[in-house]
Structure formats: C-alpha cells, structure tokens
Amino acid sequence: MMSIVQKLIDSLGKECVLTHEEAAQRIASNWQKAGNLDCLALIRPKNTEEVSIALQICNEYKQPVVPHGGLTGVSGGVHTAPNEIAISLERMNQIEEIDEANQTVTVQAGVILQQLQQILAEKNLLFPLDLGAKGSCMIGGNIATNAGGLQAVRYGVTRQLVLGLEVVLADGTVLSSMNKMMKNNAGYDLKQLFIGSEGTLGIITRAILKIEDVPKSKNTAFVALNSFADTVKLLQLAKRELNNQLTTYELIWQDYYTLMTSKPSDYPPPLPQNYPYFVLLETFGQNQEEDNVLFEKFLEKSFETNLIADAVLAQNQQELDWFWGIREQVEFIFSIHKPVFLFDISLAISDMEVYIETVKTDLRRHWPEMYFYAFGHMGDGNLHLFVSCGEANHQTKLRVEEIIFVPLQKIGGSITAEHGIGVEKKNGYI
Ligand SMILES: Cc1cc2nc3c(=O)[nH]c(=O)nc-3n(C[C@H](O)[C@H](O)[C@H](O)COP(=O)(O)OP(=O)(O)OC[C@H]3O[C@@H](n4cnc5c(N)ncnc54)[C@H](O)[C@@H]3O)c2cc1C
C-alpha cells in the first residue's frame, strides 16, 4: 500500500503537504514557544474540499489527525505526536463577506482574530471577541475552544457569536449549517456540538459570525478596593448604573498587581500597591461626552459610598496600553518564576474569596515558599491561577491539581472555563 504521505501529496499536491522534515522547521506551540513540530506530516488545505479529501484519506488509513489553528491554546490541544498528521487551517484565511445589513461576517477558519477586528473596524464594525492572543489565534481555533476573553461580560463567549458553521467530519463528510438568522428552530442546532469540541468531532472550515457597531466611546479605569465584598458590590453597581455599557470587569489580587508593577517589570503602579484588590473596568458606548459624565458619576458614587479606595482613569492610548499591559502580559510571570502551573477555573462569584484563600493556605502548607497569583474575568465567573512551587515533576503536578480541583468540585465549579481540556488534563488528577 502506498504511504499515506505520498497518497496525500498525489491527491492534494505538494504545496499542500509538508513532510515530517519540512514540518519540523515549524514551532509546535505559539504559547510555549518551545520545541518544533514532530509529526508525520502537516497538511495545509486551501478550501473545504481539500479538507474533505485529506480527511477521507486519513480515515481510509485509520490515521489520527490534529487540527491546528493559531497554536495559542494553553491546554495542549494542538500537541501532535510523531505518528499523527496535523491539519493547519492557515491557508483558509479569507473574509468572504461582510454583510452590513444583517450585521454578519462570513469567514474561513484560518482568519486571524486581530485581522478580522481591524478590517471590520475600518467599516465601523466590531467582532466583539477579544483576547490576549488575538494577534495569532484563528477564528476556527476560537470556535473550537469556545473562547471567552475580555469582553464576555457584555457580549458573551464565542458560542453566543456564531450564527452558522461549516464542519468537515472525520470521514470527509461536509456538514453545513451556514445560517445567518438569529432564530432558526428547524431541527437540532448541530453547530453547538462543534463549538468548544477542540477538534474532536470535526474540522471547522467556515463560519458566519455576529457583528456589532463599533463603539464610539470608551472609558477605562483602574480602581483599588479594600475588600472582596466591595468588588462584588462594585460589579453590581456598574451593571446597574452604566446603561449596559460595562464591557470588561477584570479582578486582580494584590500579589499579581505587585508583581506586574515592580521591577523588573516595565510597568509602574498606576495606584499604590497596598490594597488587597484591584479592578480594571472598561465601558463601550456611543457618545464620548455623555459617557464620560456617566462614568465619572459612577466613580464618584463609588467613592462616596466607600466602595472604592482609589481610582485612576486612562487619559490616552499610552495609559490604556499601560493599564492593559498590567493585566495582560502574563508571560512576565514565566520570565520571573519557573516552573509555573496555570489553571483556568469557573466558579460562582460568591465563592471566589473563600475558595482563593483555601487554595492559597493549602498550597502554602505544602510549599511555604511558593508563589500564587490570581486574577481574571470576574464579571463572567472565570479566574486564572498561576502556581509556582519550585518543582514540576508529575507528583507535584498531581498534588497541586488536587489542591486546586477538590475544593472547586465541592462548590460546583469547573476545571476549565475557557482554555479547554487539551491533552494537559489527560494524565492529571481528574
Ligand atoms: C496570551 C494568551 C492569552 C489568552 N487569553 C485567552 C482568553 O482571554 N480567553 C480564552 O478563551 N483563551 C485565551 N487564550 C487561549 C487561546 O488563545 C484560545 O484558546 C484560542 O481560542 C485558541 O485559538 P487558536 O487558533 O490558537 O487555536 P489552537 O491553539 O491552534 O487550537 C486550539 C484547539 O482547537 C482545535 N482547533 C483549532 N482549529 C480548529 C478548527 N479549525 N477546527 C477544529 N478544531 C480546531 C485544536 O486542535 C486545539 O484542540 C490565551 C492564550 C494566550 C497565549
């Protein structure tokens, strides 16, 4: 029997198939930025038909395949073993249609999120998914992971932004539900099965996404608070008083804020470091003058009622980059501490304070010198935890996971909010 790689080359053409040696020139993960691809071959289809042919052949040879998007996933979902074939959507990178009347955009799966945002912005339109990896991650990967990100409190997660989907199943069958309508109850909504399925059910090739008008106003503030209860009250107040403009509500515990605003970090602290909690909040609206008044009134009221202890508003793009850098440059943690375990959990807002204290105390009991950083998308019940306890062997990993996951299970939380399962959780505690 002809080798599968030769068969793929014969059927799809040489430019579509990189051999083991050629693929080995490429990076294996944009997240870890370490190691090169070690796979049987890498297929780069340029349309749905080629994805279908590739999968038919792989199915015939009982060949395991791993879909690749922008390789920014942090759970090992793109890990490809030497006997596996990777299928990258990178050449399916066309924006096929921007439908302004229906406020939809039709894209191929390999479109990079930031490029889509930029092209839409030129037409005063917004695709409201936003995340730190936007410069590399692809729409197919965003859908496959049901990405959440920084604006989910206002616009929802990817699941809420997808109207239609085209997927190729493992045997090459093309399943199309390229629907533009918001309402469509004609049968099962099969696309939902594929959103968040991390490539286990099929390869996403095209999608129809919901878009919005680009916001004409933005207000961003860093605030300091004296208690967790105040962070909850402030979130409620922001939802009530800001005319549905609250777009981001990122909670940062003191340890992370101090790390990110102390040397060797490039960021000075916008607020003194001696508060237990900080929130980065942002609103999007349509009238800058009116929205400034609304936002300032909201902050004044928060001060007067002692909800916030201190606050600073971003006055220009430089300050916006500064504030957002403190929240988003998580890679900095990895430059300071090694090794680091990263967790992405979901839990009720009302459980967050006690849960974080419980985990911290337990970690410290085992590793008195450990480092623990917590922050995340509080507005949608999602926190990211970083643990560095000086060791990274498998037993340590299991012990840390036990400390993180057992109390989470007791309160009905989830071991993954937006990062997914990948292969990272395969040989883990759960
Ligand atoms: C700095 C940084 C910040 C991040 N912030 C966030 C955040 O705020 N919110 C968030 O949700 N995530 C975040 N992430 C994680 C990551 O960016 C997201 O999971 C993103 O959606 C992955 O997209 P990707 O194109 O890089 O997918 P990849 O990493 O290439 O793939 C991810 C998974 O999807 C599968 N897959 C990829 N493309 C397809 C396809 N076309 N069809 C079927 N399966 C496919 C892969 O097999 C893999 O299992 C962050 C990552 C980094 C590095």
The ligand as an SDF file (V2000), in Angstrom:
LIG
                    3D

 53 58  0  0  0  0  0  0  0  0999 V2000
   -1.5050   35.3680   25.9170 C   0  0  0  0  0  0  0  0  0  0  0  0
   -2.7290   34.4840   25.7820 C   0  0  0  0  0  0  0  0  0  0  0  0
   -3.9470   34.9680   26.2400 C   0  0  0  0  0  0  0  0  0  0  0  0
   -5.0850   34.1750   26.1070 C   0  0  0  0  0  0  0  0  0  0  0  0
   -6.2680   34.6700   26.5630 N   0  0  0  0  0  0  0  0  0  0  0  0
   -7.3780   33.9360   26.4050 C   0  0  0  0  0  0  0  0  0  0  0  0
   -8.6350   34.4560   26.8340 C   0  0  0  0  0  0  0  0  0  0  0  0
   -8.7360   35.5540   27.3840 O   0  0  0  0  0  0  0  0  0  0  0  0
   -9.7310   33.6920   26.6230 N   0  0  0  0  0  0  0  0  0  0  0  0
   -9.6540   32.4690   26.0140 C   0  0  0  0  0  0  0  0  0  0  0  0
  -10.6870   31.8350   25.8360 O   0  0  0  0  0  0  0  0  0  0  0  0
   -8.4790   31.9460   25.6360 N   0  0  0  0  0  0  0  0  0  0  0  0
   -7.3490   32.6500   25.7980 C   0  0  0  0  0  0  0  0  0  0  0  0
   -6.1520   32.1190   25.3970 N   0  0  0  0  0  0  0  0  0  0  0  0
   -6.0900   30.7550   24.8380 C   0  0  0  0  0  0  0  0  0  0  0  0
   -6.1740   30.6720   23.2980 C   0  0  0  0  0  0  0  0  0  0  0  0
   -5.7250   31.8660   22.7060 O   0  0  0  0  0  0  0  0  0  0  0  0
   -7.5990   30.3700   22.8370 C   0  0  0  0  0  0  0  0  0  0  0  0
   -7.9420   29.0810   23.2730 O   0  0  0  0  0  0  0  0  0  0  0  0
   -7.8100   30.4770   21.3240 C   0  0  0  0  0  0  0  0  0  0  0  0
   -9.1960   30.4190   21.0710 O   0  0  0  0  0  0  0  0  0  0  0  0
   -7.1240   29.3520   20.5540 C   0  0  0  0  0  0  0  0  0  0  0  0
   -7.1500   29.6580   19.1580 O   0  0  0  0  0  0  0  0  0  0  0  0
   -6.0280   29.0930   18.1730 P   0  0  0  0  0  0  0  0  0  0  0  0
   -6.3980   29.4450   16.7880 O   0  0  0  0  0  0  0  0  0  0  0  0
   -4.6840   29.4980   18.6030 O   0  0  0  0  0  0  0  0  0  0  0  0
   -6.2340   27.5230   18.3720 O   0  0  0  0  0  0  0  0  0  0  0  0
   -5.1420   26.3760   18.5350 P   0  0  0  0  0  0  0  0  0  0  0  0
   -4.3010   26.6260   19.7170 O   0  0  0  0  0  0  0  0  0  0  0  0
   -4.4340   26.1800   17.2470 O   0  0  0  0  0  0  0  0  0  0  0  0
   -6.0860   25.1410   18.8140 O   0  0  0  0  0  0  0  0  0  0  0  0
   -6.8360   25.0510   19.9950 C   0  0  0  0  0  0  0  0  0  0  0  0
   -7.7090   23.7880   19.9410 C   0  0  0  0  0  0  0  0  0  0  0  0
   -8.6860   23.9060   18.9080 O   0  0  0  0  0  0  0  0  0  0  0  0
   -8.5070   22.8950   17.8950 C   0  0  0  0  0  0  0  0  0  0  0  0
   -8.7030   23.5530   16.6060 N   0  0  0  0  0  0  0  0  0  0  0  0
   -8.0270   24.6210   16.0980 C   0  0  0  0  0  0  0  0  0  0  0  0
   -8.5400   24.9890   14.9150 N   0  0  0  0  0  0  0  0  0  0  0  0
   -9.5720   24.1340   14.6570 C   0  0  0  0  0  0  0  0  0  0  0  0
  -10.5040   24.0000   13.5810 C   0  0  0  0  0  0  0  0  0  0  0  0
  -10.4760   24.8040   12.5290 N   0  0  0  0  0  0  0  0  0  0  0  0
  -11.4120   23.0110   13.6650 N   0  0  0  0  0  0  0  0  0  0  0  0
  -11.4550   22.1730   14.7230 C   0  0  0  0  0  0  0  0  0  0  0  0
  -10.5980   22.2530   15.7540 N   0  0  0  0  0  0  0  0  0  0  0  0
   -9.6770   23.2180   15.7240 C   0  0  0  0  0  0  0  0  0  0  0  0
   -7.0980   22.3760   18.1080 C   0  0  0  0  0  0  0  0  0  0  0  0
   -6.9810   21.0270   17.6980 O   0  0  0  0  0  0  0  0  0  0  0  0
   -6.9290   22.5250   19.6150 C   0  0  0  0  0  0  0  0  0  0  0  0
   -7.5580   21.4670   20.2910 O   0  0  0  0  0  0  0  0  0  0  0  0
   -4.9960   32.8790   25.5260 C   0  0  0  0  0  0  0  0  0  0  0  0
   -3.7610   32.4070   25.0670 C   0  0  0  0  0  0  0  0  0  0  0  0
   -2.6450   33.1950   25.1950 C   0  0  0  0  0  0  0  0  0  0  0  0
   -1.3430   32.6590   24.6620 C   0  0  0  0  0  0  0  0  0  0  0  0
  1  2  1  0
  2  3  1  0
  2 52  2  0
  3  4  2  0
  4  5  1  0
  4 50  1  0
  5  6  2  0
  6  7  1  0
  6 13  1  0
  7  8  2  0
  7  9  1  0
  9 10  1  0
 10 11  2  0
 10 12  1  0
 12 13  2  0
 13 14  1  0
 14 15  1  0
 14 50  1  0
 15 16  1  0
 16 17  1  0
 16 18  1  0
 18 19  1  0
 18 20  1  0
 20 21  1  0
 20 22  1  0
 22 23  1  0
 23 24  1  0
 24 25  2  0
 24 26  1  0
 24 27  1  0
 27 28  1  0
 28 29  2  0
 28 30  1  0
 28 31  1  0
 31 32  1  0
 32 33  1  0
 33 34  1  0
 33 48  1  0
 34 35  1  0
 35 36  1  0
 35 46  1  0
 36 37  1  0
 36 45  1  0
 37 38  2  0
 38 39  1  0
 39 40  1  0
 39 45  2  0
 40 41  1  0
 40 42  2  0
 42 43  1  0
 43 44  2  0
 44 45  1  0
 46 47  1  0
 46 48  1  0
 48 49  1  0
 50 51  2  0
 51 52  1  0
 52 53  1  0
M  END
$$$$
